[in-house]
Amino acid sequence: MARIVKVFRTLRNHWKKSTLAVCVLSYGGYWLYGKHCDSVVRREACQLAREFGRQHIAPQERLKKATVILNPAASNGKANNLFEKNAAPILHLAGVEITVVKTDYEGQAKKLMELMEQTDMLIVAGGDGTLQEVITGLLRRPDQEAFSSTPIGFIPLGSHNSLSPSLHFLSDNKVKDITAATLSILKGETVPVDVLQIKGEKEQPVFALIGLRWGAFRDVAAKISKYWYLGPLKTNAAHWFHTLREWPLVHDVSVSLLAPRPRPPDLDPQKPPRPNLLHRIIRRLKNYWSPPAEEPLKPEEPEKWEEQQLSTAELYIQTHNKNPAERRINDSLMICTEPGNKTVGEFISVGNKKVKDPTLFTENSTKLEASVCRLTLPEGAAGFYNIDNEEYEAMPVEVRLLPRKLRFFISAERREELISQPQ
């Protein structure tokens, strides 16, 4: 008993050191527990991957080949370590022959895609910027029609991974998100996604999976990090300071639209069995002696453009890739505009919500659908677009929808949830 009393007396006399020791030990225990949980997640994922590696293949078959485009600079330079510890072991255990290509500078992924040879699957390990560079380089190729059928896997390693919520269940654990995305690649279930082709007057087109954003809220979001010293108040401060510099926050833009196009029926992925030889011979003879009548070609109707003048605080042209499994009647892109008649308080309140979800719009926003749209900015207008969270100089552009252009790997559970969502 005397020893216990002595210990408590020592802790009381040195309460500052005792408090510091308790804090250090608590944080150390929490950190070690997090490392243990990450190891458990990796172990479970590797056990599932090993089952794929144990599957037998026929003598004439070969191992699947995958080309990995890895951006080591993603996630503040931690992407290479995250990939090697969490994704690479899963792919190796599953028996996938991978070729890892690391980028050294911004824009290199576009050039690498021009030289890439045919592969069974393409894996993008990075963030929004890496993914946009890869699909832009892929769709600029002369033989892009053949390469567009290559399934693409996305391993979220960047600070912004906008497409990930559409493909996988996300959690607060980075390791769990990476392993889940890698396992969905092994399972092989894919979903078609739309692509936006954004073309200026002179430059080559840029391709996007999420959308094009322009306006006051975009400008503020790009400057929030400059107010890091204000801690949790930096978002409110960035919006408030922006209202002091520029008010009213209204931008005029001319938008020309083409109506949405009806969506063709989905093709059956399984080819019907080939008819027997006798049936094919009879069909050819029948077509030879009584060929089917050719239908006259209908003249193409001229495109009907609809022009609208908009005054808005923000304009967002986006795809339907937030729910790629949704069954839609038309193939269309969405044009959402935020009204500019907001008070300073409303601007700050809406801006805080848009920082978390840029696709969020208020009830008074205008929403249009089109297959193609052209943006014409007023003379002297300066600023920048955000195209899949990458910054580009604002200029007149044509945005064209390429419906179901690419196929991405998706987890079966996420696909079922997206299908069950109300239309």
C-alpha positions in Angstrom: 0.0 0.0 0.0 2.8 2.3 0.8 4.3 1.8 -2.6 1.0 2.7 -4.3 0.8 5.9 -2.2 4.3 6.8 -3.2 3.5 6.3 -6.9 0.5 8.6 -6.7 2.4 11.2 -4.7 5.2 11.2 -7.4 2.6 11.6 -10.2 1.0 14.5 -8.3 4.3 16.2 -7.7 5.4 15.8 -11.4 1.9 16.3 -12.9 3.3 18.0 -16.1 5.6 15.2 -16.9 2.9 12.7 -16.1 0.4 14.4 -18.4 2.9 14.5 -21.2 3.7 10.8 -20.7 0.0 9.8 -20.8 -0.5 11.8 -24.0 2.5 10.2 -25.7 1.6 6.7 -24.6 -2.1 7.2 -25.7 -1.1 8.4 -29.1 1.5 5.7 -29.5 -1.1 3.0 -28.6 -3.6 4.5 -31.0 -0.9 4.6 -33.8 0.1 1.0 -33.2 -3.5 -0.2 -33.1 -4.1 1.5 -36.5 -1.0 -0.2 -37.9 -2.4 -3.6 -36.6 -5.8 -2.9 -38.3 -4.1 -2.1 -41.6 -2.1 -5.4 -41.4 -5.3 -7.3 -40.8 -6.9 -5.7 -43.9 -3.9 -6.5 -46.0 -3.8 -10.1 -44.8 -7.5 -10.7 -45.6 -7.1 -9.1 -49.1 -4.1 -11.3 -49.8 -6.0 -14.4 -48.8 -8.7 -13.6 -51.2 -6.2 -12.8 -54.0 -4.5 -16.2 -53.4 -7.7 -17.9 -54.3 -7.7 -16.2 -57.7 -4.0 -17.3 -58.1 -4.9 -21.0 -57.4 -7.4 -21.2 -60.3 -6.4 -23.5 -63.1 -5.9 -22.2 -66.6 -6.0 -24.2 -69.8 -2.7 -25.1 -71.6 -3.4 -22.8 -74.5 -4.3 -19.9 -72.2 -1.8 -17.4 -70.8 -1.5 -15.2 -67.7 -3.4 -11.9 -67.8 -1.2 -8.9 -68.5 -1.8 -5.6 -66.8 -0.1 -2.3 -67.5 0.0 0.0 -64.4 0.4 3.7 -64.8 1.7 4.9 -61.3 2.1 8.5 -60.3 4.6 8.4 -57.4 4.0 12.1 -56.6 0.3 11.5 -55.7 -0.8 11.7 -52.1 2.1 14.0 -51.2 4.7 11.6 -52.5 3.4 8.5 -50.7 1.7 6.9 -53.7 4.6 4.5 -54.5 4.8 3.2 -51.0 1.0 2.8 -50.8 1.0 0.9 -54.1 3.9 -1.4 -53.2 2.4 -2.3 -49.7 -1.3 -2.6 -50.5 -1.9 -3.2 -54.2 1.1 -4.9 -55.7 1.1 -8.0 -53.4 -2.6 -8.6 -54.3 -1.9 -8.5 -58.0 1.1 -10.8 -57.8 -0.7 -13.4 -55.6 -3.6 -13.4 -58.1 -1.1 -14.4 -60.9 -1.4 -11.2 -62.9 1.6 -10.3 -64.9 2.0 -6.6 -64.3 4.2 -4.0 -65.9 4.6 -0.9 -63.7 5.3 2.4 -65.5 6.0 5.3 -63.2 5.6 9.0 -64.3 8.3 11.5 -63.6 6.6 14.8 -64.4 3.1 16.3 -65.1 1.8 15.4 -68.5 4.0 12.4 -69.0 1.1 9.9 -68.8 -0.3 11.3 -72.0 2.9 10.6 -73.9 3.2 7.2 -72.4 -0.2 6.2 -73.6 0.8 7.0 -77.1 3.5 4.4 -76.9 1.6 1.8 -74.9 1.1 -1.7 -76.5 -2.0 -3.7 -76.3 -2.7 -5.1 -72.8 -5.4 -7.2 -71.2 -6.2 -4.5 -68.6 -5.0 -1.0 -67.8 -4.6 0.1 -64.2 -4.3 3.7 -63.1 -2.7 4.2 -59.7 -3.0 7.9 -58.7 -5.6 10.6 -58.4 -7.9 12.6 -60.7 -5.0 14.3 -62.5 -3.3 10.9 -63.4 -6.6 9.4 -64.5 -7.4 12.4 -66.7 -4.0 12.3 -68.4 -4.3 8.6 -69.1 -7.7 8.7 -70.7 -6.7 11.8 -72.7 -3.6 10.1 -74.0 -5.7 6.9 -74.7 -8.4 8.7 -76.7 -6.0 10.8 -78.7 -4.4 7.7 -80.2 -5.2 7.0 -83.9 -6.3 3.5 -82.9 -8.3 4.6 -79.9 -11.3 2.6 -81.1 -9.4 -0.6 -80.4 -7.9 0.6 -77.1 -11.2 1.9 -75.8 -12.4 -1.7 -75.2 -9.5 -2.3 -72.8 -11.0 -2.5 -69.2 -9.6 0.1 -66.9 -9.0 -0.2 -63.1 -8.6 2.8 -60.9 -6.6 2.5 -57.6 -7.3 5.7 -55.6 -3.9 7.0 -54.4 -4.4 10.8 -54.9 -5.7 13.6 -52.8 -8.8 13.8 -55.1 -10.3 10.5 -56.4 -13.7 11.7 -57.7 -14.6 8.6 -59.6 -13.9 6.2 -56.7 -17.3 6.6 -55.0 -19.0 5.5 -58.2 -16.9 2.3 -58.4 -16.3 1.1 -54.8 -17.5 1.6 -51.2 -15.3 4.2 -49.5 -14.3 4.3 -45.9 -12.1 6.4 -43.7 -9.3 3.8 -44.1 -7.0 4.5 -47.0 -5.6 0.9 -46.9 -9.1 -0.6 -47.1 -10.0 1.6 -50.1 -6.9 0.6 -52.0 -7.3 -3.1 -51.4 -11.0 -3.1 -52.2 -10.3 -1.3 -55.5 -7.6 -3.9 -56.4 -9.8 -6.8 -55.5 -12.6 -5.5 -57.8 -10.1 -5.5 -60.7 -9.5 -9.3 -60.0 -13.2 -10.0 -59.9 -13.5 -8.6 -63.4 -16.9 -7.0 -63.3 -17.1 -3.8 -65.4 -19.4 -0.9 -66.0 -19.5 1.5 -69.0 -18.8 5.2 -68.2 -19.4 8.4 -70.2 -16.6 10.6 -71.4 -16.6 14.4 -72.1 -14.6 15.6 -75.0 -13.6 19.2 -74.4 -12.1 21.0 -77.3 -10.9 24.6 -77.8 -10.4 26.5 -81.0 -6.8 25.4 -81.6 -5.5 23.0 -79.0 -6.0 19.2 -79.0 -9.1 17.9 -77.1 -9.0 17.1 -73.4 -11.1 14.3 -72.1 -12.9 14.1 -68.7 -14.9 11.6 -66.7 -16.5 14.0 -64.1 -17.0 17.4 -65.7 -16.0 21.0 -66.3 -16.4 23.6 -63.5 -16.2 27.4 -63.9 -17.3 30.2 -61.7 -16.8 31.9 -58.3 -17.1 28.8 -56.1 -14.3 27.2 -58.2 -12.1 30.2 -57.8 -12.5 30.2 -54.1 -11.9 26.5 -53.8 -8.6 26.9 -55.5 -7.4 29.5 -52.9 -8.6 27.8 -49.7 -5.2 26.2 -49.1 -3.6 29.7 -48.9 -5.4 30.4 -45.6 -4.0 27.3 -43.9 -2.9 29.4 -40.9 -6.6 30.0 -40.0 -7.2 26.3 -39.3 -10.9 25.4 -39.4 -11.9 28.9 -40.3 -9.9 28.9 -43.6 -12.9 27.9 -45.8 -15.2 30.7 -44.4 -12.3 33.2 -44.6 -11.6 32.3 -48.3 -15.2 32.9 -49.3 -15.5 36.1 -47.3 -12.3 37.6 -48.7 -13.4 36.7 -52.2 -16.6 38.7 -51.7 -14.6 41.7 -50.7 -12.5 41.5 -53.9 -15.3 40.7 -56.3 -18.9 41.5 -55.9 -21.4 40.8 -57.4 -20.2 37.3 -58.2 -22.1 36.9 -61.4 -20.6 35.6 -64.7 -22.3 36.0 -68.1 -21.9 33.1 -70.5 -23.5 32.1 -73.8 -24.4 28.4 -74.1 -25.4 26.7 -77.3 -27.0 23.2 -77.0 -27.9 20.2 -79.1 -30.8 18.1 -77.7 -30.0 14.7 -76.0 -30.0 11.6 -78.1 -32.0 8.5 -77.4 -29.9 5.8 -75.8 -29.6 2.6 -77.9 -30.4 -0.7 -76.2 -27.6 -2.4 -74.3 -25.9 -5.1 -76.4 -25.8 -8.7 -75.0 -22.2 -9.3 -73.9 -22.6 -13.0 -74.9 -22.5 -13.6 -78.6 -25.3 -15.9 -79.9 -24.2 -19.3 -81.1 -23.3 -19.6 -84.7 -25.9 -21.4 -86.9 -24.9 -24.7 -88.4 -23.4 -25.1 -91.9 -26.6 -26.2 -93.6 -28.5 -23.2 -92.2 -25.8 -20.8 -93.4 -25.8 -22.3 -96.9 -29.6 -22.0 -97.3 -29.5 -18.4 -96.0 -26.8 -17.4 -98.5 -28.7 -19.0 -101.4 -31.9 -17.3 -100.4 -30.1 -13.9 -100.3 -28.5 -14.6 -103.7 -31.7 -15.4 -105.5 -34.0 -12.9 -103.8 -31.8 -10.2 -102.2 -33.5 -8.0 -99.6 -34.7 -4.6 -100.9 -32.4 -1.8 -99.9 -34.1 1.0 -98.0 -33.5 4.5 -99.4 -31.2 6.6 -97.3 -33.0 9.3 -95.4 -31.4 12.8 -95.7 -29.8 13.9 -92.6 -31.7 16.6 -90.7 -29.7 19.7 -89.9 -28.6 20.1 -86.3 -30.9 22.3 -84.3 -28.9 24.4 -81.9 -30.6 26.2 -79.0 -28.7 29.2 -77.6 -29.2 30.6 -74.1 -27.7 33.6 -72.3 -27.0 32.7 -68.7 -25.9 34.8 -65.7 -24.6 32.5 -63.0 -22.3 32.3 -60.0 -21.1 28.9 -61.2 -21.5 26.6 -64.2 -20.8 22.9 -64.1 -21.0 20.6 -67.1 -20.9 17.0 -65.8 -21.5 13.4 -66.8 -23.9 10.9 -65.2 -20.9 8.9 -64.0 -22.0 9.5 -60.4 -24.2 6.5 -61.0 -22.8 4.7 -64.1 -25.2 1.8 -63.6 -28.3 4.0 -63.9 -30.7 3.0 -66.7 -31.4 6.1 -68.7 -33.6 6.9 -71.7 -31.3 9.5 -73.3 -27.6 9.8 -73.5 -26.8 13.3 -72.2 -24.5 15.6 -70.3 -25.9 17.9 -67.6 -25.4 21.6 -67.4 -26.0 23.0 -63.9 -25.9 26.7 -63.2 -26.0 28.3 -59.7 -28.0 31.6 -59.5 -26.0 34.7 -58.8 -28.5 36.5 -56.6 -27.0 35.4 -53.3 -26.2 37.4 -50.2 -22.7 37.1 -48.6 -24.0 34.7 -46.0 -25.7 32.5 -48.5 -22.5 32.5 -50.7 -20.4 31.4 -47.7 -22.9 28.7 -46.6 -23.3 27.2 -50.1 -19.5 27.4 -50.7 -18.8 25.3 -47.5 -21.1 22.6 -48.9 -19.5 22.7 -52.3 -16.1 22.2 -50.9 -17.2 18.7 -49.7 -19.3 18.0 -52.9 -18.8 20.2 -55.9 -21.7 18.6 -57.8 -24.1 19.9 -55.1 -26.5 22.6 -56.3 -29.3 24.5 -54.6 -33.0 24.2 -55.4 -33.0 27.4 -57.4 -30.3 26.2 -59.8 -31.0 25.7 -63.5 -30.4 22.2 -65.0 -30.2 21.5 -68.7 -29.4 18.3 -70.7 -27.7 18.2 -74.0 -25.6 15.9 -76.2 -23.2 18.8 -77.2 -22.8 22.2 -75.8 -20.6 25.2 -76.7 -19.5 27.8 -74.2 -18.8 31.3 -75.3 -17.3 33.6 -72.7 -17.7 37.4 -72.8 -14.8 39.4 -74.2 -12.1 40.1 -71.7 -13.2 37.4 -69.4 -10.3 35.8 -67.5 -10.2 32.8 -65.2 -9.8 29.1 -65.2 -11.8 25.9 -65.7 -11.5 22.9 -63.4 -11.6 19.8 -65.6 -11.7 16.8 -63.3 -10.0 18.9 -60.6 -7.2 20.0 -63.0 -6.8 23.7 -63.8 -7.0 24.9 -67.4 -7.2 28.4 -68.8 -10.8 29.5 -69.5 -11.7 29.9 -73.2 -14.5 29.2 -75.6 -14.9 25.4 -75.8 -17.1 22.7 -77.3 -18.1 19.9 -74.9 -19.3 16.7 -76.6 -20.6 13.6 -74.8 -19.0 10.3 -75.8 -21.6 7.9 -74.3 -20.3 4.7 -72.7 -16.9 5.2 -74.3 -14.8 3.3 -71.7 -15.3 0.4 -69.3 -14.1 0.5 -65.7 -13.9 -2.2 -63.1 -16.5 -1.9 -60.4 -17.2 -3.9 -57.2 -20.3 -6.1 -57.5 -21.7 -4.8 -54.2 -21.4 -1.2 -55.3 -23.0 -2.0 -58.7 -26.0 -3.6 -57.0 -26.5 -0.6 -54.7 -26.4 1.8 -57.7 -28.9 -0.2 -59.6 -31.3 -0.3 -56.6 -31.2 3.5 -56.2 -34.4 5.3 -57.2 -34.2 6.8 -60.7 
